Amino acid sequence: MEEITTDIVVIGLGAFGAAALWRLAERGVNVVGIDRYGLGHHLGSSHGTTRLFRVACQEHPGLAPIARKSRDLLQELGRETGQSLIMTTGCLSVGAPDTPPIAGTKAAAAQAGITLEELDHEELLRRFPQFTGTDQRAVGVIDPEAGVCFPERDVRAQGEAAVRAGARVLADTRVTGLEMLDDGVRVTTPVATVRARQAIVAAGAWNPKLIPGLPLIPRRTPMFWWDPKPGHEAEFAMPDFPAVVHDLPDGRRLWGHGSYDGPEGTWQVKIGMDGEFADFAATDADALDRYIHPREDLGQVSEWVADAFDGIEPMPARTIPCMVTHSPDSQFLIGRPGGDPRLVLAGGDSGHGFKHTAGIGELLAQIALGEDTYTDVAFMNPDRFPEVAMAVAALPFG
Ligand SMILES: Cc1cc2nc3c(=O)[nH]c(=O)nc-3n(C[C@H](O)[C@H](O)[C@H](O)COP(=O)(O)OP(=O)(O)OC[C@H]3O[C@@H](n4cnc5c(N)ncnc54)[C@H](O)[C@@H]3O)c2cc1C
């Protein structure tokens, strides 16, 4: 059994953890990252080729600076490594004027100084005939800074950049124990014990396994790819069908983007469900059902897509399970629970975290090192839920 001593150990090298490792290693910090699988794997929450990258985030106006920081860092890393880590397409949000995709996006844009393009109903249908048949009240707004990013590629790029900057990565290594010490933490794995002054816990859907009692619920959330009906292929290809968020009149929410075949890669039309009416079962992350059940998995989404888009074949062409880990208020948990100097938590992605990967990684590095953060993080403070500090206080003491 190897004994490793380091300043900071990062547990989980997915979207949040790989970015934290990179941002710390870039500063010359002595840091070790551990992942039960490896960089850019398909078994957690960060797989499936693409993620929407919005900057005017309807989920909270405070997210725009984080998205922009992510974009800047990913673009710089992409330039350095000769790969595309983010692609700007704009994001079209569609819904009635009082729905989150319209009202929330406008509020976030106003706060962030983003000039949205606004489309009334007629202009929406003229520019985007894919939405013919949508409700009369539906209008559109386009966030010009938005686009898509690439989960496996982006995680791998950040993790590899961390290694180049001096970080050590233990891949295929599962953390089996996290103990608090007087002056740090002890992390146990089958091959090594890591002692560090502090841990950043970024284990995604497994966070409640490492810190039992966290108010986080992982849900099995399949991803779906679709074929356009014959004759509609061009309509549902990028850039004519860019990143999209669409609220139907009854509150059902779809998100997605068009197919693409070009320098950034090749992918099909992707459309998924979101919001309170989407039926996603809670799951134990260790027991995620990776089988696709034709009736349960495909029934609801096929009906929603058929209601929204005449030009798409009603059954998905491809489906893969994924996990979203929900917090009680659908916002992330980023910070030091109870101010504990030994631990930083990063989790509760609530289905909108990937775009913020590098920006959150930078914040995690700043929090861990006691630097001023580049933007306000109070709205993500884990202490807004008293259960978090209680769960951390209940961790074993070594
Ligand atoms: C279907 C779907 C669609 C989405 N769409 C979008 C979108 O369009 N835009 C967007 O911004 N976000 C989107 N998201 C959300 C985004 O993907 C997540 O916010 C993000 O991937 C979460 O990253 P994470 O670091 O919390 O988890 P992960 O990336 O899963 O990382 C957690 C890591 O911890 C590791 N780990 C766990 N337990 C242990 C252990 N005991 N020891 C060692 N390692 C461990 C895992 O192997 C994993 O690598 C979507 C999510 C899903 C599921």
PDBQT file of the ligand as one rigid body, heavy atoms in Angstrom, charges set to zero:
ROOT
HETATM    1  C1  LIG A 401     -28.740  13.947 -19.678  1.00  0.00    +0.000 C 
HETATM    2  C2  LIG A 401     -27.957  15.110 -19.161  1.00  0.00    +0.000 A 
HETATM    3  C3  LIG A 401     -27.939  16.293 -19.874  1.00  0.00    +0.000 A 
HETATM    4  C4  LIG A 401     -27.224  17.378 -19.412  1.00  0.00    +0.000 A 
HETATM    5  N1  LIG A 401     -27.193  18.512 -20.141  1.00  0.00    +0.000 NA
HETATM    6  C5  LIG A 401     -26.428  19.544 -19.757  1.00  0.00    +0.000 A 
HETATM    7  C6  LIG A 401     -26.282  20.666 -20.573  1.00  0.00    +0.000 A 
HETATM    8  O1  LIG A 401     -26.833  20.711 -21.687  1.00  0.00    +0.000 OA
HETATM    9  N2  LIG A 401     -25.496  21.686 -20.148  1.00  0.00    +0.000 N 
HETATM   10  C7  LIG A 401     -24.840  21.641 -18.954  1.00  0.00    +0.000 A 
HETATM   11  O2  LIG A 401     -24.158  22.603 -18.612  1.00  0.00    +0.000 OA
HETATM   12  N3  LIG A 401     -24.958  20.569 -18.143  1.00  0.00    +0.000 NA
HETATM   13  C8  LIG A 401     -25.730  19.530 -18.513  1.00  0.00    +0.000 A 
HETATM   14  N4  LIG A 401     -25.831  18.415 -17.735  1.00  0.00    +0.000 N 
HETATM   15  C9  LIG A 401     -25.208  18.424 -16.422  1.00  0.00    +0.000 C 
HETATM   16  C10 LIG A 401     -23.718  18.130 -16.454  1.00  0.00    +0.000 C 
HETATM   17  O3  LIG A 401     -23.439  17.036 -17.276  1.00  0.00    +0.000 OA
HETATM   18  C11 LIG A 401     -23.290  17.890 -15.027  1.00  0.00    +0.000 C 
HETATM   19  O4  LIG A 401     -23.533  19.081 -14.317  1.00  0.00    +0.000 OA
HETATM   20  C12 LIG A 401     -21.827  17.539 -14.851  1.00  0.00    +0.000 C 
HETATM   21  O5  LIG A 401     -21.469  16.530 -15.746  1.00  0.00    +0.000 OA
HETATM   22  C13 LIG A 401     -21.611  17.098 -13.415  1.00  0.00    +0.000 C 
HETATM   23  O6  LIG A 401     -20.239  16.945 -13.176  1.00  0.00    +0.000 OA
HETATM   24  P1  LIG A 401     -19.711  16.331 -11.808  1.00  0.00    +0.000 P 
HETATM   25  O7  LIG A 401     -18.286  16.646 -11.762  1.00  0.00    +0.000 OA
HETATM   26  O8  LIG A 401     -20.572  16.738 -10.665  1.00  0.00    +0.000 OA
HETATM   27  O9  LIG A 401     -19.954  14.743 -11.968  1.00  0.00    +0.000 OA
HETATM   28  P2  LIG A 401     -19.111  13.713 -12.855  1.00  0.00    +0.000 P 
HETATM   29  O10 LIG A 401     -18.619  14.351 -14.072  1.00  0.00    +0.000 OA
HETATM   30  O11 LIG A 401     -19.896  12.467 -12.944  1.00  0.00    +0.000 OA
HETATM   31  O12 LIG A 401     -17.824  13.457 -11.961  1.00  0.00    +0.000 OA
HETATM   32  C14 LIG A 401     -17.839  12.728 -10.759  1.00  0.00    +0.000 C 
HETATM   33  C15 LIG A 401     -16.611  11.847 -10.783  1.00  0.00    +0.000 C 
HETATM   34  O13 LIG A 401     -16.414  11.268  -9.495  1.00  0.00    +0.000 OA
HETATM   35  C16 LIG A 401     -15.888   9.983  -9.687  1.00  0.00    +0.000 C 
HETATM   36  N5  LIG A 401     -16.112   9.217  -8.459  1.00  0.00    +0.000 N 
HETATM   37  C17 LIG A 401     -17.287   8.948  -7.879  1.00  0.00    +0.000 A 
HETATM   38  N6  LIG A 401     -17.122   8.228  -6.753  1.00  0.00    +0.000 NA
HETATM   39  C18 LIG A 401     -15.795   8.053  -6.612  1.00  0.00    +0.000 A 
HETATM   40  C19 LIG A 401     -15.007   7.375  -5.660  1.00  0.00    +0.000 A 
HETATM   41  N7  LIG A 401     -15.527   6.747  -4.605  1.00  0.00    +0.000 N 
HETATM   42  N8  LIG A 401     -13.666   7.369  -5.822  1.00  0.00    +0.000 NA
HETATM   43  C20 LIG A 401     -13.089   8.005  -6.875  1.00  0.00    +0.000 A 
HETATM   44  N9  LIG A 401     -13.808   8.654  -7.822  1.00  0.00    +0.000 NA
HETATM   45  C21 LIG A 401     -15.149   8.689  -7.691  1.00  0.00    +0.000 A 
HETATM   46  C22 LIG A 401     -16.654   9.447 -10.891  1.00  0.00    +0.000 C 
HETATM   47  O14 LIG A 401     -15.996   8.365 -11.515  1.00  0.00    +0.000 OA
HETATM   48  C23 LIG A 401     -16.737  10.689 -11.766  1.00  0.00    +0.000 C 
HETATM   49  O15 LIG A 401     -15.682  10.734 -12.718  1.00  0.00    +0.000 OA
HETATM   50  C24 LIG A 401     -26.532  17.291 -18.184  1.00  0.00    +0.000 A 
HETATM   51  C25 LIG A 401     -26.533  16.087 -17.465  1.00  0.00    +0.000 A 
HETATM   52  C26 LIG A 401     -27.226  14.998 -17.966  1.00  0.00    +0.000 A 
HETATM   53  C27 LIG A 401     -27.178  13.707 -17.196  1.00  0.00    +0.000 C 
ENDROOT
TORSDOF 0
